[in-house]
Amino acid sequence: MGCVISKPIVNGIEQDYGKNLQVVHLDARNADNRAIAAQIGVLMTPTYVLFDAKGTEVWRAAGAFSRPQFDTIVATLGVEVPR
């Protein structure tokens, strides 16, 4: 259920951060996506994972997450938060 609640938040992040972040959605109900999710260690949905430009994981959270919480985390990582 958390992934349904989080969808508008993720869509907003994708729209607002478009220049600064690449947002990738994986529907865990799809078999191909389950394999990708397993490779990066996703155990529940929603899971948010941030990678730096080199592909190194720099942050991860599982469960419902608010937009203000996300903005705070990415700001600490040096990503410009849209206003």
C-alpha positions in Angstrom: 0.0 0.0 0.0 2.9 2.3 0.7 4.0 2.3 -2.9 0.5 3.5 -4.0 0.6 6.3 -1.4 4.2 7.2 -2.5 3.5 7.3 -6.3 2.4 11.0 -6.3 5.5 11.9 -4.2 7.8 10.1 -6.6 6.1 11.7 -9.6 6.6 15.1 -8.0 10.3 14.3 -7.3 10.8 13.3 -10.9 9.1 16.5 -12.2 10.8 18.9 -9.8 14.3 17.4 -9.7 14.4 16.5 -13.5 17.6 18.4 -14.1 19.5 17.2 -11.0 18.3 13.6 -10.5 17.5 10.7 -12.8 14.4 9.0 -11.4 13.8 5.3 -12.2 10.6 3.6 -11.3 10.6 -0.2 -11.0 7.2 -1.9 -10.7 8.0 -4.9 -8.5 5.0 -6.8 -9.9 6.9 -7.2 -13.2 9.2 -10.3 -13.3 12.0 -8.4 -15.1 11.9 -5.6 -12.6 11.9 -8.1 -9.7 15.3 -9.3 -10.9 16.7 -5.8 -11.0 15.2 -5.0 -7.6 16.9 -8.2 -6.2 20.2 -7.1 -7.7 20.2 -3.8 -5.7 18.7 -5.4 -2.6 15.2 -4.1 -2.6 13.3 -6.2 0.0 10.1 -4.1 0.3 8.2 -1.4 -1.6 8.5 1.4 -1.7 12.2 1.6 -1.5 14.2 4.7 -2.4 17.8 4.3 -3.4 20.1 7.2 -4.4 23.2 6.6 -6.3 25.9 9.1 -7.1 27.2 9.8 -10.6 29.6 6.9 -10.4 26.8 4.4 -9.5 27.7 4.2 -5.8 24.8 3.9 -3.4 24.7 7.0 -1.1 21.4 6.6 0.6 18.5 4.2 1.0 15.1 4.2 2.8 12.3 1.7 2.7 8.7 2.5 3.4 6.5 5.5 2.9 8.6 8.7 2.8 7.4 12.3 2.8 8.6 14.9 0.2 10.0 17.2 2.9 12.0 14.2 4.3 13.3 13.5 0.8 14.2 17.1 0.2 16.2 17.3 3.4 18.2 14.1 2.6 19.1 15.2 -0.9 20.1 18.6 0.3 22.6 17.0 2.8 24.0 15.1 -0.2 24.6 18.4 -2.1 21.7 18.2 -4.6 20.0 21.5 -5.2 16.5 21.4 -3.8 13.9 23.0 -6.2 11.9 25.8 -4.7 
